[in-house]
Amino acid sequence: MSRPYNFSAGPAVLPETVLRQAAGELDDWHGSGVSVMEMSHRGRHFTSIAEQAEADFRGLLGVPDDYAVLFLQGGATSQFAMVPLNLMRRGRADYVNTGSWSKKAIAEAQRLGEVNVVATAEADGFTDIPAAETWQRDAEADYLHLTPNETIGGVEFHWVPEDHHGVPLVADMSSCILSRPVDVSRYGLIYAGAQKNIGPAGLTVVVVRRDLLGWTRESTPSMFDYAAHAKAGSMLNTPPTFAWYLSGLVFRWIWDQGGLDAMAARNRNKADKLYRAIDESAYYRNPVAVDCRSRMNVPFVLHDPGMDGRFLAEAEAAGLLNLKGHRSVGGMRASLYNAMPEQGVDALIDFMGDFERRRG
Ligand SMILES: Cc1ncc(COP(=O)(O)O)c(C=O)c1O
């Protein structure tokens, strides 16, 4: 029986082959006699799983040797606090405000230091990214934080800000990591909650340049200190072992698909198709400026919002799940992460055309 297509923004669709593999080795991992969930995180079996996952992740993103890769808990939301706790050496940082997730990151950083919002797209309803020339950057900032993909608004940077007096770039890549190649060396720190393109919820991946570590205040609890996690190989305490293992299977799957270049080509193709269908229709609309439309999260509204409930119910009956937009913006949202096959996007486009003909 074929599975429905899951357009959830996160936790999100995982590759079917990964789910099958995990199911096949659930009660006895590679003849060890136990499941991954039951083994010691310090034993040889889990050590091999953890090391392979890190090596595959590093290879996919081309993470340079002078960067640590940390497998943590607490979600990207914890990173909103851990970043300033660890990197605000002088007590001030620059933030770009491109939507709901930027705002949350800003609010947390404001509890810990001085935040300079270098640019905000709030007046446009977060449908655009202010041009870099207009940003009011601080040459003395401890870092510049941005959200390369705003999961709710569907706004994505298709460029990386230029270096500014060596101020490290910090990026919340929760909803775009592994969707395309990234030049990690242009960033001081990258973080991402796993539950979109990496694996199950519960794991948070942090990639950080080692020279930025070790500046936390004495009073910082060790669980919030990157240096402590790096020193302990992300095993300061019991890590989320099953999520780490499953993420490792996803990394292998991405390699099997051809790596991040192949992912980027597939993702561009899927998103282009859907935006084309939206733009060619008078019934559906996407409000985001064309040059900063997200390839991962495509929000759209119906000409008649009174039909939203019917659209969602009929979509679900047609095997197209979780298309409801975020509660803060309404409308629809189709998330097209790596594991969403092109056939899923084709099925959605067909359904949208059919719905428009019948109800539009
Ligand atoms: C861009 C972005 N940042 C942060 C978060 C929050 O992540 P978490 O729920 O893992 O704390 C999300 C969740 O959807 C997100 O999309």
The ligand as a MOL file (V3000), in Angstrom:
LIG
                    3D

  0  0  0     0  0            999 V3000
M  V30 BEGIN CTAB
M  V30 COUNTS 16 16 0 0 0
M  V30 BEGIN ATOM
M  V30 1 C 13.7980 28.0870 11.3100 0
M  V30 2 C 13.4100 27.4740 12.6190 0
M  V30 3 N 14.0720 27.8330 13.7270 0
M  V30 4 C 13.7660 27.2980 14.9280 0
M  V30 5 C 12.7510 26.3900 15.0720 0
M  V30 6 C 12.4380 25.8300 16.4240 0
M  V30 7 O 12.9150 24.5440 16.4810 0
M  V30 8 P 12.6980 23.5670 17.7300 0
M  V30 9 O 11.2430 23.2560 17.7760 0
M  V30 10 O 13.5610 22.4010 17.3620 0
M  V30 11 O 13.1700 24.2650 18.9540 0
M  V30 12 C 12.0320 25.9780 13.9450 0
M  V30 13 C 10.9470 24.9800 14.0910 0
M  V30 14 O 10.1720 24.7240 13.2440 0
M  V30 15 C 12.3660 26.5450 12.6850 0
M  V30 16 O 11.6950 26.1900 11.5860 0
M  V30 END ATOM
M  V30 BEGIN BOND
M  V30 1 1 1 2
M  V30 2 1 2 3
M  V30 3 2 2 15
M  V30 4 2 3 4
M  V30 5 1 4 5
M  V30 6 1 5 6
M  V30 7 2 5 12
M  V30 8 1 6 7
M  V30 9 1 7 8
M  V30 10 2 8 9
M  V30 11 1 8 10
M  V30 12 1 8 11
M  V30 13 1 12 13
M  V30 14 1 12 15
M  V30 15 2 13 14
M  V30 16 1 15 16
M  V30 END BOND
M  V30 END CTAB
M  END
